[in-house]
């Protein structure tokens, strides 16, 4: 009898936990609201980006105790001093690289894996690099469980990019660097675009768009942003 009650309690508890692991109507409504109030209202027009953010369950990329904030208009701490970027910034950076024209994209700063998932719905393959081992492991596990087979993830210093799979149609850097790492410029395809927050980690930085045309590098300052710092490996 005792064992039966115990089993029942464990079963109920597991059901409760696994329920919060999934998507449902309530979360879909919250995503639609996020798209209307934060993304479309601020001028994001690329349908591929909007559709992708409609699909990706952002609440499964934030810590359990923060699920209720998952669709709020801001970044959310994900541990180890890092954050998942504000939804609008994810949309903006993704729209800028013109994702429907991209096959292969490199992301530096996997964090939760959310931005990689948003891009992976649109392009053929995403390569993403994360320097913090714990976050790398968590994101790898999460992306595998959610079935993102076209995302490859590596635990390394993203300063060096991911040479084996270069060149990339686009490179998205999600941590603020003092300068654009030269290996990333090298790994950008001719005609490719890179989006990177540049500036001091203690101040507001600028989102910079880098383009490679006829072997020349062009850069354009876009909007002011606040990102966590780009750190260097030992
Ligand atoms: N794109 C992420 C947001 C990540 S925040 C998301 O969607 O959740 C920035 C991430 O960049 C952090 O996880 C940080 O650990 C990582 N990072 C900082 N410097 C790095 C470097 N040199 N190489 C790789 N990752 C780095």
py3Dmol code that shows the C-alpha trace and the ligand (Angstrom):
import py3Dmol

protein = """\
ATOM      1  CA  UNK A   1       0.000   0.000   0.000  1.00  0.00           C
ATOM      2  CA  UNK A   2       2.752   2.402   1.060  1.00  0.00           C
ATOM      3  CA  UNK A   3       4.665   1.627  -2.133  1.00  0.00           C
ATOM      4  CA  UNK A   4       1.557   2.306  -4.271  1.00  0.00           C
ATOM      5  CA  UNK A   5       0.970   5.698  -2.662  1.00  0.00           C
ATOM      6  CA  UNK A   6       4.655   6.532  -3.027  1.00  0.00           C
ATOM      7  CA  UNK A   7       4.604   5.541  -6.727  1.00  0.00           C
ATOM      8  CA  UNK A   8       1.470   7.637  -7.257  1.00  0.00           C
ATOM      9  CA  UNK A   9       3.067  10.704  -5.656  1.00  0.00           C
ATOM     10  CA  UNK A  10       6.205  10.298  -7.781  1.00  0.00           C
ATOM     11  CA  UNK A  11       4.077   9.831 -10.922  1.00  0.00           C
ATOM     12  CA  UNK A  12       1.995  12.979 -10.229  1.00  0.00           C
ATOM     13  CA  UNK A  13       5.124  14.997  -9.484  1.00  0.00           C
ATOM     14  CA  UNK A  14       6.815  13.809 -12.696  1.00  0.00           C
ATOM     15  CA  UNK A  15       3.689  14.698 -14.718  1.00  0.00           C
ATOM     16  CA  UNK A  16       3.671  18.147 -13.141  1.00  0.00           C
ATOM     17  CA  UNK A  17       7.347  18.718 -13.933  1.00  0.00           C
ATOM     18  CA  UNK A  18       7.193  17.404 -17.477  1.00  0.00           C
ATOM     19  CA  UNK A  19       4.089  19.471 -18.196  1.00  0.00           C
ATOM     20  CA  UNK A  20       6.036  22.697 -17.628  1.00  0.00           C
ATOM     21  CA  UNK A  21       8.659  21.315 -20.056  1.00  0.00           C
ATOM     22  CA  UNK A  22       6.327  21.572 -23.015  1.00  0.00           C
ATOM     23  CA  UNK A  23       4.599  24.081 -25.171  1.00  0.00           C
ATOM     24  CA  UNK A  24       0.876  24.785 -24.821  1.00  0.00           C
ATOM     25  CA  UNK A  25      -1.853  27.185 -25.857  1.00  0.00           C
ATOM     26  CA  UNK A  26      -1.029  29.665 -23.091  1.00  0.00           C
ATOM     27  CA  UNK A  27       2.635  29.917 -24.166  1.00  0.00           C
ATOM     28  CA  UNK A  28       1.586  30.236 -27.821  1.00  0.00           C
ATOM     29  CA  UNK A  29      -0.646  33.172 -26.851  1.00  0.00           C
ATOM     30  CA  UNK A  30       2.229  34.794 -24.978  1.00  0.00           C
ATOM     31  CA  UNK A  31       4.451  34.411 -28.054  1.00  0.00           C
ATOM     32  CA  UNK A  32       1.844  36.020 -30.303  1.00  0.00           C
ATOM     33  CA  UNK A  33       1.594  38.921 -27.858  1.00  0.00           C
ATOM     34  CA  UNK A  34       5.388  39.255 -27.823  1.00  0.00           C
ATOM     35  CA  UNK A  35       5.414  39.313 -31.639  1.00  0.00           C
ATOM     36  CA  UNK A  36       2.699  41.965 -31.828  1.00  0.00           C
ATOM     37  CA  UNK A  37       3.866  44.310 -29.072  1.00  0.00           C
ATOM     38  CA  UNK A  38       7.649  43.952 -29.160  1.00  0.00           C
ATOM     39  CA  UNK A  39       8.645  42.718 -32.613  1.00  0.00           C
ATOM     40  CA  UNK A  40       6.196  43.868 -35.303  1.00  0.00           C
ATOM     41  CA  UNK A  41       5.307  47.117 -33.491  1.00  0.00           C
ATOM     42  CA  UNK A  42       9.001  48.091 -33.539  1.00  0.00           C
ATOM     43  CA  UNK A  43       9.325  47.560 -37.270  1.00  0.00           C
ATOM     44  CA  UNK A  44      10.539  43.985 -37.793  1.00  0.00           C
ATOM     45  CA  UNK A  45       9.052  42.903 -41.126  1.00  0.00           C
ATOM     46  CA  UNK A  46      10.951  39.785 -42.199  1.00  0.00           C
ATOM     47  CA  UNK A  47       8.312  37.037 -42.210  1.00  0.00           C
ATOM     48  CA  UNK A  48      10.927  34.316 -41.790  1.00  0.00           C
ATOM     49  CA  UNK A  49      12.074  35.884 -38.511  1.00  0.00           C
ATOM     50  CA  UNK A  50       8.521  36.430 -37.263  1.00  0.00           C
ATOM     51  CA  UNK A  51       7.490  32.862 -38.122  1.00  0.00           C
ATOM     52  CA  UNK A  52      10.561  31.415 -36.520  1.00  0.00           C
ATOM     53  CA  UNK A  53      10.015  33.321 -33.267  1.00  0.00           C
ATOM     54  CA  UNK A  54       6.396  32.186 -33.360  1.00  0.00           C
ATOM     55  CA  UNK A  55       7.619  28.583 -33.326  1.00  0.00           C
ATOM     56  CA  UNK A  56      10.575  28.563 -30.924  1.00  0.00           C
ATOM     57  CA  UNK A  57       9.381  27.939 -27.334  1.00  0.00           C
ATOM     58  CA  UNK A  58      11.436  30.665 -25.596  1.00  0.00           C
ATOM     59  CA  UNK A  59      10.146  29.535 -22.171  1.00  0.00           C
ATOM     60  CA  UNK A  60      12.140  26.310 -22.554  1.00  0.00           C
ATOM     61  CA  UNK A  61      15.383  28.316 -22.894  1.00  0.00           C
ATOM     62  CA  UNK A  62      15.142  30.181 -19.568  1.00  0.00           C
ATOM     63  CA  UNK A  63      15.733  28.826 -16.044  1.00  0.00           C
ATOM     64  CA  UNK A  64      12.655  27.058 -14.584  1.00  0.00           C
ATOM     65  CA  UNK A  65      12.085  29.752 -11.972  1.00  0.00           C
ATOM     66  CA  UNK A  66      11.938  32.397 -14.710  1.00  0.00           C
ATOM     67  CA  UNK A  67       9.416  30.745 -17.040  1.00  0.00           C
ATOM     68  CA  UNK A  68       6.779  33.379 -16.218  1.00  0.00           C
ATOM     69  CA  UNK A  69       9.139  36.112 -17.547  1.00  0.00           C
ATOM     70  CA  UNK A  70      10.122  34.234 -20.729  1.00  0.00           C
ATOM     71  CA  UNK A  71       8.088  36.448 -23.083  1.00  0.00           C
ATOM     72  CA  UNK A  72       8.766  39.753 -21.301  1.00  0.00           C
ATOM     73  CA  UNK A  73      10.398  42.674 -23.108  1.00  0.00           C
ATOM     74  CA  UNK A  74      13.949  42.295 -21.803  1.00  0.00           C
ATOM     75  CA  UNK A  75      16.975  40.054 -21.288  1.00  0.00           C
ATOM     76  CA  UNK A  76      16.789  37.301 -18.606  1.00  0.00           C
ATOM     77  CA  UNK A  77      19.663  35.943 -16.480  1.00  0.00           C
ATOM     78  CA  UNK A  78      20.581  32.347 -17.396  1.00  0.00           C
ATOM     79  CA  UNK A  79      23.305  31.821 -14.771  1.00  0.00           C
ATOM     80  CA  UNK A  80      27.097  32.288 -14.768  1.00  0.00           C
ATOM     81  CA  UNK A  81      26.600  36.058 -15.136  1.00  0.00           C
ATOM     82  CA  UNK A  82      25.103  35.639 -18.629  1.00  0.00           C
ATOM     83  CA  UNK A  83      21.714  36.507 -20.160  1.00  0.00           C
ATOM     84  CA  UNK A  84      19.371  35.401 -22.932  1.00  0.00           C
ATOM     85  CA  UNK A  85      18.975  38.500 -25.139  1.00  0.00           C
ATOM     86  CA  UNK A  86      15.801  40.588 -25.297  1.00  0.00           C
ATOM     87  CA  UNK A  87      13.408  39.159 -27.954  1.00  0.00           C
ATOM     88  CA  UNK A  88      13.507  42.376 -30.026  1.00  0.00           C
ATOM     89  CA  UNK A  89      17.321  42.299 -30.205  1.00  0.00           C
ATOM     90  CA  UNK A  90      17.236  38.642 -31.348  1.00  0.00           C
ATOM     91  CA  UNK A  91      14.722  39.611 -34.067  1.00  0.00           C
ATOM     92  CA  UNK A  92      16.664  42.727 -35.100  1.00  0.00           C
ATOM     93  CA  UNK A  93      20.040  40.948 -35.385  1.00  0.00           C
ATOM     94  CA  UNK A  94      18.476  38.073 -37.304  1.00  0.00           C
ATOM     95  CA  UNK A  95      16.636  40.355 -39.740  1.00  0.00           C
ATOM     96  CA  UNK A  96      19.824  42.338 -40.445  1.00  0.00           C
ATOM     97  CA  UNK A  97      21.743  39.288 -41.721  1.00  0.00           C
ATOM     98  CA  UNK A  98      18.984  38.600 -44.291  1.00  0.00           C
ATOM     99  CA  UNK A  99      18.532  34.987 -43.119  1.00  0.00           C
ATOM    100  CA  UNK A 100      16.549  33.646 -46.091  1.00  0.00           C
ATOM    101  CA  UNK A 101      19.663  34.276 -48.233  1.00  0.00           C
ATOM    102  CA  UNK A 102      21.883  32.312 -45.807  1.00  0.00           C
ATOM    103  CA  UNK A 103      22.740  28.636 -45.812  1.00  0.00           C
ATOM    104  CA  UNK A 104      25.414  28.506 -43.128  1.00  0.00           C
ATOM    105  CA  UNK A 105      25.534  30.801 -40.099  1.00  0.00           C
ATOM    106  CA  UNK A 106      28.098  31.042 -37.292  1.00  0.00           C
ATOM    107  CA  UNK A 107      27.001  32.324 -33.889  1.00  0.00           C
ATOM    108  CA  UNK A 108      29.487  33.317 -31.190  1.00  0.00           C
ATOM    109  CA  UNK A 109      27.954  33.123 -27.686  1.00  0.00           C
ATOM    110  CA  UNK A 110      25.448  30.237 -27.573  1.00  0.00           C
ATOM    111  CA  UNK A 111      24.212  31.130 -24.073  1.00  0.00           C
ATOM    112  CA  UNK A 112      20.813  29.447 -23.753  1.00  0.00           C
ATOM    113  CA  UNK A 113      20.766  28.367 -27.412  1.00  0.00           C
ATOM    114  CA  UNK A 114      17.635  30.465 -28.123  1.00  0.00           C
ATOM    115  CA  UNK A 115      19.101  32.720 -30.814  1.00  0.00           C
ATOM    116  CA  UNK A 116      20.719  29.701 -32.516  1.00  0.00           C
ATOM    117  CA  UNK A 117      17.297  27.984 -32.539  1.00  0.00           C
ATOM    118  CA  UNK A 118      15.616  31.058 -34.061  1.00  0.00           C
ATOM    119  CA  UNK A 119      18.208  31.156 -36.873  1.00  0.00           C
ATOM    120  CA  UNK A 120      18.151  27.369 -37.348  1.00  0.00           C
ATOM    121  CA  UNK A 121      14.446  27.448 -38.296  1.00  0.00           C
ATOM    122  CA  UNK A 122      15.395  29.562 -41.331  1.00  0.00           C
ATOM    123  CA  UNK A 123      18.839  28.446 -42.576  1.00  0.00           C
ATOM    124  CA  UNK A 124      20.392  25.054 -43.428  1.00  0.00           C
ATOM    125  CA  UNK A 125      22.929  24.921 -40.621  1.00  0.00           C
ATOM    126  CA  UNK A 126      23.998  26.888 -37.587  1.00  0.00           C
ATOM    127  CA  UNK A 127      27.412  26.525 -35.940  1.00  0.00           C
ATOM    128  CA  UNK A 128      27.541  28.047 -32.478  1.00  0.00           C
ATOM    129  CA  UNK A 129      30.422  28.497 -30.034  1.00  0.00           C
ATOM    130  CA  UNK A 130      30.137  28.977 -26.252  1.00  0.00           C
ATOM    131  CA  UNK A 131      33.084  29.646 -23.939  1.00  0.00           C
ATOM    132  CA  UNK A 132      31.448  28.693 -20.584  1.00  0.00           C
ATOM    133  CA  UNK A 133      31.499  24.900 -20.309  1.00  0.00           C
ATOM    134  CA  UNK A 134      28.381  24.641 -18.092  1.00  0.00           C
ATOM    135  CA  UNK A 135      26.295  26.770 -20.475  1.00  0.00           C
ATOM    136  CA  UNK A 136      27.657  24.806 -23.437  1.00  0.00           C
ATOM    137  CA  UNK A 137      26.537  21.522 -21.841  1.00  0.00           C
ATOM    138  CA  UNK A 138      23.107  22.865 -20.903  1.00  0.00           C
ATOM    139  CA  UNK A 139      22.497  24.326 -24.374  1.00  0.00           C
ATOM    140  CA  UNK A 140      23.720  21.165 -26.130  1.00  0.00           C
ATOM    141  CA  UNK A 141      21.374  19.032 -24.053  1.00  0.00           C
ATOM    142  CA  UNK A 142      18.434  21.427 -24.530  1.00  0.00           C
ATOM    143  CA  UNK A 143      18.880  21.730 -28.322  1.00  0.00           C
ATOM    144  CA  UNK A 144      19.188  17.946 -28.655  1.00  0.00           C
ATOM    145  CA  UNK A 145      16.022  17.353 -26.620  1.00  0.00           C
ATOM    146  CA  UNK A 146      14.138  19.904 -28.714  1.00  0.00           C
ATOM    147  CA  UNK A 147      15.291  18.144 -31.879  1.00  0.00           C
ATOM    148  CA  UNK A 148      17.440  20.864 -33.517  1.00  0.00           C
ATOM    149  CA  UNK A 149      19.526  18.584 -35.719  1.00  0.00           C
ATOM    150  CA  UNK A 150      20.964  21.401 -37.850  1.00  0.00           C
ATOM    151  CA  UNK A 151      22.737  23.144 -34.942  1.00  0.00           C
ATOM    152  CA  UNK A 152      26.318  22.150 -34.110  1.00  0.00           C
ATOM    153  CA  UNK A 153      27.737  23.483 -30.869  1.00  0.00           C
ATOM    154  CA  UNK A 154      31.319  23.761 -29.630  1.00  0.00           C
ATOM    155  CA  UNK A 155      32.873  24.686 -26.266  1.00  0.00           C
ATOM    156  CA  UNK A 156      35.690  27.100 -27.146  1.00  0.00           C
ATOM    157  CA  UNK A 157      36.812  30.724 -27.325  1.00  0.00           C
ATOM    158  CA  UNK A 158      34.747  32.124 -30.194  1.00  0.00           C
ATOM    159  CA  UNK A 159      37.455  34.719 -30.954  1.00  0.00           C
ATOM    160  CA  UNK A 160      38.846  32.100 -33.362  1.00  0.00           C
ATOM    161  CA  UNK A 161      35.478  31.342 -34.970  1.00  0.00           C
ATOM    162  CA  UNK A 162      35.012  27.774 -36.249  1.00  0.00           C
ATOM    163  CA  UNK A 163      37.476  27.409 -39.096  1.00  0.00           C
ATOM    164  CA  UNK A 164      36.570  23.869 -40.216  1.00  0.00           C
ATOM    165  CA  UNK A 165      33.144  24.953 -41.487  1.00  0.00           C
ATOM    166  CA  UNK A 166      34.101  28.406 -42.855  1.00  0.00           C
ATOM    167  CA  UNK A 167      33.269  30.441 -44.866  1.00  0.00           C
ATOM    168  CA  UNK A 168      29.898  31.543 -43.444  1.00  0.00           C
ATOM    169  CA  UNK A 169      27.107  33.479 -45.151  1.00  0.00           C
ATOM    170  CA  UNK A 170      26.599  35.317 -41.874  1.00  0.00           C
ATOM    171  CA  UNK A 171      28.186  35.612 -38.437  1.00  0.00           C
ATOM    172  CA  UNK A 172      26.197  36.696 -35.379  1.00  0.00           C
ATOM    173  CA  UNK A 173      28.149  37.685 -32.270  1.00  0.00           C
ATOM    174  CA  UNK A 174      26.074  37.953 -29.091  1.00  0.00           C
ATOM    175  CA  UNK A 175      28.692  39.292 -26.649  1.00  0.00           C
ATOM    176  CA  UNK A 176      30.232  42.796 -26.737  1.00  0.00           C
ATOM    177  CA  UNK A 177      33.772  42.932 -28.105  1.00  0.00           C
ATOM    178  CA  UNK A 178      36.215  45.860 -27.883  1.00  0.00           C
ATOM    179  CA  UNK A 179      37.094  45.216 -31.540  1.00  0.00           C
ATOM    180  CA  UNK A 180      36.008  42.821 -34.284  1.00  0.00           C
ATOM    181  CA  UNK A 181      38.076  39.622 -34.016  1.00  0.00           C
ATOM    182  CA  UNK A 182      40.107  39.280 -37.268  1.00  0.00           C
ATOM    183  CA  UNK A 183      39.524  35.486 -37.554  1.00  0.00           C
ATOM    184  CA  UNK A 184      35.776  36.196 -37.786  1.00  0.00           C
ATOM    185  CA  UNK A 185      36.304  38.623 -40.666  1.00  0.00           C
ATOM    186  CA  UNK A 186      38.420  35.966 -42.398  1.00  0.00           C
ATOM    187  CA  UNK A 187      35.713  33.324 -41.980  1.00  0.00           C
ATOM    188  CA  UNK A 188      33.005  35.527 -43.509  1.00  0.00           C
ATOM    189  CA  UNK A 189      32.058  34.592 -47.083  1.00  0.00           C
ATOM    190  CA  UNK A 190      32.389  37.111 -49.912  1.00  0.00           C
ATOM    191  CA  UNK A 191      29.051  38.952 -49.896  1.00  0.00           C
ATOM    192  CA  UNK A 192      28.474  37.860 -46.290  1.00  0.00           C
ATOM    193  CA  UNK A 193      27.251  39.889 -43.309  1.00  0.00           C
ATOM    194  CA  UNK A 194      28.391  39.961 -39.694  1.00  0.00           C
ATOM    195  CA  UNK A 195      26.488  41.591 -36.854  1.00  0.00           C
ATOM    196  CA  UNK A 196      28.437  42.320 -33.668  1.00  0.00           C
ATOM    197  CA  UNK A 197      28.065  44.585 -30.619  1.00  0.00           C
ATOM    198  CA  UNK A 198      31.257  46.653 -30.363  1.00  0.00           C
ATOM    199  CA  UNK A 199      32.350  48.766 -27.413  1.00  0.00           C
ATOM    200  CA  UNK A 200      33.445  48.760 -23.811  1.00  0.00           C
ATOM    201  CA  UNK A 201      31.713  46.197 -21.584  1.00  0.00           C
ATOM    202  CA  UNK A 202      30.931  48.878 -18.978  1.00  0.00           C
ATOM    203  CA  UNK A 203      29.127  51.305 -21.295  1.00  0.00           C
ATOM    204  CA  UNK A 204      26.501  51.220 -24.001  1.00  0.00           C
ATOM    205  CA  UNK A 205      27.868  49.507 -27.101  1.00  0.00           C
ATOM    206  CA  UNK A 206      26.971  49.857 -30.773  1.00  0.00           C
ATOM    207  CA  UNK A 207      25.565  47.091 -32.927  1.00  0.00           C
ATOM    208  CA  UNK A 208      27.818  47.098 -35.989  1.00  0.00           C
ATOM    209  CA  UNK A 209      27.072  45.539 -39.375  1.00  0.00           C
ATOM    210  CA  UNK A 210      30.169  44.333 -41.244  1.00  0.00           C
ATOM    211  CA  UNK A 211      29.949  43.426 -44.931  1.00  0.00           C
ATOM    212  CA  UNK A 212      32.529  41.816 -47.185  1.00  0.00           C
ATOM    213  CA  UNK A 213      32.227  42.998 -50.781  1.00  0.00           C
ATOM    214  CA  UNK A 214      34.849  42.446 -53.489  1.00  0.00           C
ATOM    215  CA  UNK A 215      37.272  41.469 -50.756  1.00  0.00           C
ATOM    216  CA  UNK A 216      36.799  44.818 -48.999  1.00  0.00           C
ATOM    217  CA  UNK A 217      35.320  45.285 -45.536  1.00  0.00           C
ATOM    218  CA  UNK A 218      32.558  47.811 -44.944  1.00  0.00           C
ATOM    219  CA  UNK A 219      31.106  48.652 -41.553  1.00  0.00           C
ATOM    220  CA  UNK A 220      28.010  50.517 -40.487  1.00  0.00           C
ATOM    221  CA  UNK A 221      26.909  51.526 -36.986  1.00  0.00           C
ATOM    222  CA  UNK A 222      23.299  50.541 -36.321  1.00  0.00           C
ATOM    223  CA  UNK A 223      21.755  50.927 -32.852  1.00  0.00           C
ATOM    224  CA  UNK A 224      22.996  51.353 -29.247  1.00  0.00           C
ATOM    225  CA  UNK A 225      22.836  48.122 -27.208  1.00  0.00           C
ATOM    226  CA  UNK A 226      23.919  46.558 -23.882  1.00  0.00           C
ATOM    227  CA  UNK A 227      25.497  43.108 -24.089  1.00  0.00           C
ATOM    228  CA  UNK A 228      27.487  40.933 -21.706  1.00  0.00           C
ATOM    229  CA  UNK A 229      31.243  41.133 -22.416  1.00  0.00           C
ATOM    230  CA  UNK A 230      33.096  39.046 -24.975  1.00  0.00           C
ATOM    231  CA  UNK A 231      35.643  37.243 -22.833  1.00  0.00           C
ATOM    232  CA  UNK A 232      38.863  35.547 -23.895  1.00  0.00           C
ATOM    233  CA  UNK A 233      39.906  31.965 -23.163  1.00  0.00           C
ATOM    234  CA  UNK A 234      43.084  31.241 -21.215  1.00  0.00           C
TER     235      UNK A 234
END
"""
ligand_1 = """\
26
LIG
N 22.786 34.104 -27.907
C 22.497 33.854 -26.519
C 22.809 35.054 -25.640
C 24.074 34.818 -25.027
S 24.784 35.990 -23.937
C 21.085 33.357 -26.297
O 20.285 33.333 -27.229
O 20.777 32.946 -25.167
C 26.436 35.919 -24.559
C 27.128 34.585 -24.456
O 28.423 34.768 -25.033
C 27.379 34.091 -23.032
O 26.862 32.816 -22.887
C 28.908 34.097 -22.909
O 29.395 33.058 -22.096
C 29.333 33.932 -24.354
N 30.690 34.381 -24.668
C 31.360 35.468 -24.204
N 32.592 35.524 -24.741
C 32.695 34.437 -25.584
C 33.741 33.944 -26.412
N 34.937 34.524 -26.499
N 33.505 32.815 -27.115
C 32.307 32.172 -27.037
N 31.292 32.591 -26.250
C 31.484 33.710 -25.528
"""
view = py3Dmol.view(width=600, height=400)
view.addModel(protein, "pdb")
view.setStyle({"model": 0}, {"cartoon": {"style": "trace"}})
view.addModel(ligand_1, "xyz")
view.setStyle({"model": 1}, {"stick": {}})
view.zoomTo()
view.show()
